[in-house]
Structure formats: C-alpha cells, structure tokens
Amino acid sequence: MSNDITLGFTVYVSLSISLSIAVKTSWNSGIFHSCIKANAKSCGECIQVGVKCGWCMDPEFLKQGEATSTRCDELESLRKRGCSSAMVENPRGSQLVLKDKAVTNRNQGEGKLRPEDITQIQPQKLTLSLRSGEPQSFNLKFKLAEDYPIDLYYLMDLSYSMKDHLENVKNLGTQLMLEMSKITSDFRIGFGSFVEKKLRNPCTGDQNCTSPFSYKNLLTLTRNGQEFNTLVGQQQISGNLDSPEGGFDAIMQVAVCGEHIGWRNVTRLLVFSTDAGFHFAGDGKLGGIVLPNDGKCHLENNMYTMSHYYDYPSIAHLVQKLSDNNIQTIFAITEEFQPVYMELKNLIPKSAVGTLSANSSNVINLIIDAYNSLSSEVILENSKLPEGVTIMYQSRCKNGVTGEGEMGRKCSNISIGDEVFFIISITAKQCPKMGKPETIKIKPLGFNEEVEITLNFICECDCHKHGIENSEICHNGNGTYECGACRCNEGRIGRQCECSTNEVTSEDLDKSCRKDNGTDICSNNGDCVCGTCECKKRENPEERYSGKFCECDNFNCDRSNNKLCGGHGHCECRVCICDANWTGSACDCSLDTTTCLASNKQICNGLLFFVNHNAKFYQASQCETTCVECVQCRAFGTGEKKDTCERDCSYFNLIKVKDRGKLPQPGQAFPLMHCKERDANDCWFYYTYAVNNKTEKEVHVVETLDCPAGLALLLIWKLLMIIHDRREFAKFEKEKMNAKWDTQENPIYKSPINKFQNPNYGHKAVVL
C-alpha cells in the first residue's frame, strides 16, 4: 500500500506540472483571442473589438469552409495567412487642435488686461477621433496668471449670537481692499446676509433685532470699499428658533444668481461666516416644507422669496452648483464648529476652512491665508463622459512631482507664475448607440476657463464608404458588397446571401453539409449555414478547421520533438508540407548530405548509397517490416508478434539506449539504417538497424516510447484512478474484517415458514 501511495504522489505531482505547463503554453499562444472570438460579421464590427484587430478585404482570402468572420483577426495573423498589408483595413485614431492660444505671460505692472484676454489653460479646443480600445493622449498646460482679477462676496450670519462679529466686519471693506491690492490690482467686494427660514419672529420686545429672513443680497460686487463699510454699518442682527442656520439657502442663491451678485468670469471667492451649524435637505419638513430645492434663482428686490416653498438644498446639490459657477468657498467659522465644517470641506472641492476669533478680529488674515491655500492647488475636473468612454490623468507638477489616477488630476504648492502640465488620455471602449460626435469639457476647479473636446468615434471602416448596395455579387442584390464581403439584407444568410431564413428546411441544409450519409454534419467541426459548412473556430487562433465539410485542419499532423511537422513545415489538411531540404511525415528527415561527405567529397566514401544522414529518421516503410514488428515485441512486449516473439525474432542482437542521442550515428564502417514507427497507442519508437563487420545484425532501440502529451496525461489519469480504486477497496476490506456484528437471534423474530403434517400420512389405506 505504501508503494501505491508513493507512486500516486509522484504521478500527481507530474500531472500537476504537466497541466500547469499546458495552461501556460495555451495562454502564451493566445488561447483567449478576442478578435476571433468576437465573430464579427463586418469590418465595422471587427475594428470595434480592439485596436489589435484588422479586417482582410481580399475577396480571395477565405478558404473553403471558413466563415466571413475569420476575416477579422490580429494583424500579424492576417499577414501569416496571406493577406497583404494593402488589403488590411486597420483605421487609427487621431487628434486635431483647433484653438491653441498660449498662456498669458505678464507681470503686475505691465499694463492692465481685460479678464477675457487672460489665458491660464492651453489648449482651449481640440477634436479627437477615437477607435475602440485605442487611447488618444494630449498635453494640457496650466499657468496661474499674475495680477488675475478677483471677486469676493462676504456672506454673513446675522443671527443674534453674531452681534460682536458684526461690529468688526463694519470696517472690513477698506482694510480688505488694501490687503488684496498686494495680490491683484482688480478686486471687487460684495456683501450679503442670512438667518433662517421665516416661520415666526423670535425676537423679544427688549431686543434691538429685525425679523428673521432667509437671504438678502445687500451689496452687489463693487470696487468701493467705503460703500461696503457704510452698508454693513447699517445692518441689525436678527434671531432664530434653533441653533442651526439656513446658510445653505443663501449659498445656493449666491451661486446661481450671477446677474444679481455681479460675478465676472474671474476668480470667484465666497466667504461664509457663521458661529453655528447648518440645516440641509430634509430639515424643511420640520416647518412643513417638503418640495426639494430646485437650484434656481429666486431673488426679488434682492430678497430670497421662496424660502417658505422650497426645502434646504443638499450638500451634493450645493457642490454641483458651486462647481458649475466656478466659485471657491471659504468657511470662516468659530472654533466650536470647526470639526463640522472641516468634514463639509472634504465634500466640497476647492474650499477652505478658517477659524474666526471670538469677535472676527482676524477675518482679514483668515481670508488672505485661505485664498493663498486655494490658489496654490489646481484640480482638474471633467464633464459627464459618454457611455463607454474613460479618461485618465497624469500630472507633472512643480519640482518634478508626478501623480497618476486620482492624484493625477491635481498639482499642489504652486505659486503665481508657475506652470504645471497634465497628460490626459481618453479611450472609447465601444461606439455610442447613435455613433454621433460627443462633446466633453475639462476645467480647473474654481476657474472659468476650460478645454472643449469633441469626440468623433470610428465605428466603420473606410471601405464601408465604397460599399455597393444590392450588389449582384451578393446573390442578385440580396446584400451590400463592402470590404471584400457581403453584408446581407435582413432575412438573408450565407456567404453570398444566397439563402432566405424562411425558404430552406433543416433537412435540406443537413444533406448538403455531409460528406456522405455515414458522416456527421460538417464532420462535427462546423455549422451548416445555408447548405454550406462554416467551420468552428478554435480557442487558439493559429489552429483552424477548413475544407468543404470542415474535414481538414492544420494542427493534427505528425509531430517530431514535440513540434508540429518537426518545425520544418506546415500542416495542411492533416498532412505536413515540408520546407525545402526536409522530408518525412513529420518533416523530421533532412535531405542535406553535407554531414555524409567523406574527405574525398564522396557520399559515405562511395561505399554506401545515401540512406540517412545527420541522424534523422525514416518511416517504417523504408525499414524492414519484419524488423519493426520484432523490435516492438522484444523491446516493449507489444505488437503483432508479441506471442511468437521468442520464435520469430531472435535473429538479431537487441541493445537498448536511454534516448535518441545515444543511438549509433552515421560514419561507421558498416551500413546503418535509422527508423521510427508508431504503435497502436499512437506512440513513436526509434531504433537503428545495421549489419556489423561480423555479419551480425544489430538493433539499437530507445527504451522509452515517445507519446503525445494528451495521451500521456490520459494514461496518468487512468493510473491515478486505478490507485484510488485500489485504496478504496482495501479500505473496505479492512473495515469489513474489523466489524464485530452481534449474531444473537432477535427475540421478536418470527419465521415466515409454517409446517403442517397430514395425520393420515404413513397409515395403510382402508380396503373397501
């Protein structure tokens, strides 16, 4: 039993290694070939499979039995199959830059430019032609311009708890104008306030406060800092019923009411100042408000008039509107609510959080620091991509810093005047359903400039334009002849669209797809389509079925050294077609006589006609048939003479060697014949036959058979099954012997047999 276990383990390891090698070999040979498996019926379908796929337009390209879809293959495979480069349709993607204005280079004192004349991103417009699976890449440059205009809108919470903060903001306008002049010569400031949705007035009679309101636009953006101070000085605080404020309503209106606020297409900053939390979508139900915020402007006389009608906006809604309007947000928050707004900052791109002192005395420094932080980082975003389109970013930032993936969208620690670069790759995985051009936009968050990209999709081949509709080639006009093949009209099938799907019965189809009545349809290697065999495709694209009935293939020829046709020919219909100077069923016999030339330039020194050279092997037909049978029975105990081997096959000396390299080689003083033969199990054996100088016949034979890999695996599997069965049977016998059954009679058992005796049996009959 231990020997069986050892043998089983050894065989198992061998089988595992063999299977691993087989899987690896299959993978490397392209067993999962997408071009072939796509079963493309036209050139357009083929090029959408992948960038490696091409379509052969040569009308004579297909062999008998090959389907139209086999025109679609890898480019190298098409070349090997005889399709010239000129006949291969393989369109490639391209790109065209339509607007490429250089980024602005200027210093603060060189003269004032209009905002629309300043360029920070390059290029501005381009067109990409995309083929499925082929990325198109382009470079994008961004430069943070010097002296770029800034609009800043100060949105302040005027609830009662912000009373002390309001006093310090009254002089903010002139002081902030002075500080911002160090950054830009074109600065404007505006002011708005908010409290809460008006449900009832929480102010008591002894408090100097106004009725609550949702949002007021108090000062449109202006260059007059003194006007800001005056207007803020006139404001009064209000009250609220709960701690969270309605600031989200105010932010939404500031973002979408651009004409009322006065936003320009410049850097837009929104400073949001409060000492409380915030209400968001869903909280309006507390006041009976259930309609979701519509994200539209509802200012009348600079007052938000729909606060009682629409709920608060959600955070995601705010993020969308702030991004759409290129607004960067600065949250000026008291220390108590710092953690809450830090979490909010993580959800709103291009936003910053600063801590207000108890009375907002540090608000100017807070704004300057936040602006510097925001302007030191550029983050690219893109509009919604069409279905099947992907985009990848790579950044090349300051000081050689690079990034990929999500980190490839941004560069940090940049200063005014610095240039950074991005490599953007756009790939289409498929053609859109309509195949029409699409437009996407890429822009840096918080900036008004963008890159407009028009995407054209390559969904058809160039040869498609020259297609002939209702061509006579396609069986009297039943299809369009394009790219070397017929594209059948609806309801027609066949290579030339010669059949209708409603006209031909399956019996008619089957009859013309059988070689004779005793064979399978298409030799079981194909499908019968319109009375013609279309051969199946193999997982390995190098292996193909062909022939009228798919009876041929190019992978079942003889092998030598585990190579098809010995590596010196190619397989056609299961027969090796040998290269020049090679012969034999496996192209493993060289016709080169160089190695058989003696010093006198005569073959075999003129003493022997040329039989073999270079230690190659002839088929058994060139060797003695009786010798073949005797070698088989004496060396391996098989063959037709295995029962009479001792009687019929003792006329030669048999010498076994380990491998073919140990067989005698040409150049000896006596004739030598190298032979090989295949046995009933499809295994090859090799030997030499010679008559030595003592007139004795000698046979040298390789002691191991050369069997195909598949048969070897089958034999190994069979051996494993035998070992497994033996183990199971031995286990059963052992358990049977160890079983201790109780052999006592069951006390309630009652035998089904009853005996009755005739009372007159054995007595003499009565005489009447």
Residue, then its C-alpha position, 0 to 999 in steps of 0.5 A: m500500500s505504501n508503494d501505491i501511495t508513493l507512486g500516486f504522489t509522484v504521478y500527481v505531482s507530474l500531472s500537476i506540472s504537466l497541466s500547469i505547463a499546458v495552461k501556460t503554453s495555451w495562454n502564451s499562444g493566445i488561447f483567449h483571442s478576442c478578435i476571433k472570438a468576437n465573430a464579427k460579421s463586418c469590418g465595422e464590427c471587427i475594428q470595434v473589438g480592439v485596436k489589435c484587430g484588422w479586417c482582410m478585404d481580399p475577396e480571395f482570402l477565405k478558404q473553403g469552409e471558413a466563415t466571413s468572420t475569420r476575416c477579422d483577426e490580429l494583424e500579424s495573423l492576417r499577414k501569416r495567412g496571406c493577406s497583404s498589408a494593402m488589403v488590411e483595413n486597420p483605421r487609427g485614431s487621431q487628434l486635431v487642435l483647433k484653438d491653441k492660444a498660449v498662456t498669458n505671460r505678464n507681470q503686475g505692472e505691465g499694463k492692465l488686461r481685460p479678464e477675457d484676454i487672460t489665458q491660464i489653460q492651453p489648449q482651449k479646443l481640440t477634436l479627437s477621433l477615437r477607435s475602440g480600445e485605442p487611447q488618444s493622449f494630449n498635453l494640457k498646460f496650466k499657468l496661474a496668471e499674475d495680477y488675475p482679477i478677483d471677486l469676493y462676496y462676504l456672506m454673513d450670519l446675522s443671527y443674534s449670537m453674531k452681534d460682536h462679529l458684526e461690529n468688526v466686519k463694519n470696517l472690513g471693506t477698506q482694510l480688505m481692499l488694501e490687503m488684496s491690492k498686494i495680490t491683484s490690482d482688480f478686486r471687487i467686494g460684495f456683501g450679503s446676509f442670512v438667518e433662517k427660514k421665516l416661520r415666526n419672529p423670535c425676537t423679544g420686545d427688549q431686543n434691538c433685532t429685525s425679523p428673521f429672513s432667509y437671504k438678502n443680497l445687500l451689496t452687489l460686487t463693487r470696487n468701493g470699499q467705503e460703500f461696503n463699510t457704510l452698508v454693513g454699518q447699517q445692518q441689525i442682527s436678527g434671531n432664530l428658533d434653533s441653533p442651526e442656520g439656513g446658510f445653505d439657502a443663501i449659498m445656493q442663491v449666491a451661486v446661481c444668481g450671477e446677474h444679481i451678485g455681479w460675478r465676472n468670469v474671474t476668480r470667484l471667492l465666497v466667504f461664509s461666516t457663521d458661529a453655528g451649524f447648518h440645516f440641509a435637505g430634509d430639515g424643511k419638513l420640520g416647518g412643513i416644507v417638503l418640495p426639494n430645492d430646485g437650484k434656481c434663482h429666486l431673488e426679488n428686490n434682492m430678497y430670497t422669496m421662496s424660502h417658505y416653498y422650497d426645502y434646504p438644498s443638499i450638500a451634493h446639490l450645493v457642490q454641483k452648483l458651486s462647481d458649475n459657477n466656478i466659485q471657491t468657498i471659504f468657511a470662516i467659522t468659530e472654533e466650536f464648529q470647526p470639526v463640522y465644517m472641516e468634514l463639509k470641506n472634504l465634500i466640497p472641492k476647492s474650499a477652505v476652512g478658517t477659524l474666526s476669533a471670538n469677535s472676527s478680529n482676524v477675518i482679514n488674515l483668515i481670508i488672505d491665508a485661505y485664498n493663498s491655500l486655494s490658489s496654490e492647488v489646481i484640480l482638474e475636473n471633467s464633464k459627464l463622459p459618454e457611455g463607454v468612454t474613460i479618461m485618465y490623468q497624469s500630472r507633472c507638477k512643480n519640482g518634478v512631482t508626478g501623480e497618476g489616477e486620482m492624484g493625477r488630476k491635481c498639482s499642489n504648492i504652486s505659486i503665481g507664475d508657475e506652470v504645471f502640465f497634465i497628460i490626459s488620455i481618453t479611450a472609447k471602449q465601444c461606439p455610442k448607440m447613435g455613433k454621433p460626435e460627443t462633446i466633453k469639457i475639462k476645467p480647473l476647479g474654481f476657474n472659468e476657463e476650460v478645454e472643449i473636446t469633441l469626440n468623433f468615434i470610428c465605428e466603420c471602416d473606410c471601405h464601408k464608404h465604397g460599399i455597393e448596395n444590392s450588389e449582384i455579387c451578393h446573390n442578385g442584390n440580396g446584400t451590400y458588397e463592402c470590404g471584400a464581403c457581403r453584408c446581407n439584407e435582413g432575412r438573408i444568410g450565407r456567404q453570398c446571401e444566397c439563402s432566405t431564413n424562411e425558404v430552406t428546411s433543416e433537412d435540406l441544409d443537413k444533406s448538403c453539409r455531409k460528406d456522405n450519409g455515414t458522416d456527421i454534419c460538417s464532420n462535427n467541426g462546423d455549422c451548416v449555414c445555408g447548405t454550406c459548412e462554416c467551420k468552428k473556430r478554435e480557442n487558439p487562433e493559429e489552429r483552424y478547421s477548413g475544407k468543404f465539410c470542415e474535414c481538414d485542419n492544420f494542427n493534427c499532423d505528425r509531430s517530431n520533438n514535440k513540434l508540429c511537422g518537426g518545425h520544418g513545415h506546415c500542416e495542411c489538411r492533416v498532412c505536413i508540407c515540408d520546407a525545402n531540404w526536409t522530408g518525412s511525415a513529420c518533416d523530421c528527415s533532412l535531405d542535406t548530405t553535407t554531414c555524409l561527405a567523406s574527405n574525398k567529397q564522396i557520399c559515405n566514401g562511395l561505399l554506401f548509397f545515401v540512406n540517412h544522414n545527420a541522424k534523422f529518421y525514416q518511416a517504417s516503410q523504408c525499414e524492414t517490416t519484419c524488423v519493426e514488428c520484432v523490435q516492438c515485441r522484444a523491446f516493449g512486449t507489444g505488437e503483432k508478434k508479441d506471442t511468437c516473439e521468442r520464435d520469430c525474432s531472435y535473429f538479431n542482437l537487441i541493445k537498448v539506449k536511454d534516448r535518441g542521442k545515444l543511438p549509433q550515428p552515421g560514419q561507421a564502417f558498416p551500413l546503418m539504417h535509422c527508423k521510427e514507427r508508431d504503435a497502436n497507442d499512437c506512440w513513436f519508437y526509434y531504433t537503428y538497424a545495421v549489419n556489423n563487420k561480423t555479419e551480425k545484425e544489430v538493433h539499437v532501440v530507445e527504451t522509452l516510447d515517445c507519446p503525445a502529451g494528451l495521451a500521456l496525461l490520459l494514461i496518468w489519469k487512468l493510473l491515478m484512478i486505478i490507485h484510488d480504486r485500489r485504496e478504496f477497496a482495501k479500505f473496505e476490506k479492512e473495515k469489513m474484517n474489523a466489524k464485530w456484528d452481534t449474531q444473537e437471534n432477535p427475540i421478536y423474530k418470527s419465521p415466515i415458514n409454517k409446517f403442517q403434517n397430514p395425520n393420515y400420512g404413513h397409515k395403510a389405506v382402508v380396503l373397501 
